[in-house]
Amino acid sequence: MVVSDEISYGELFTALEDASAALGRQVNPTILSRAKFRKRIANQESFLTRVMGQPKIRILGEDSDLSV
């Protein structure tokens, strides 16, 4: 999952090509704008509830960046 107001799916997919090759499978990211992320967290949507409760591998940013 990527929370960003700036990256497009195409840009992210290109950036993940090496990871896909290393894993031997396609990586299918979910991209959310900050506003959509906040809204979905506020609505306690199950996907985000599960993601937020699991360990994360941070590429950029801090936990505080995901505060609602």
TAURFEN-V936584 format. One record per helix or strand of 2 or more residues. SS is the DSSP state (2 for helix, 1 for strand). FROM is the first residue (numbers start at 1). TO is the last residue. If there is no record, write none. Layout:
# TAURFEN-V936584
SS_FROM_TO + SS_FROM_TO
This chain:
# TAURFEN-V936584
1_2_3 + 2_9_15 + 2_17_23 + 1_31_32 + 2_34_42 + 2_46_52 + 2_63_66
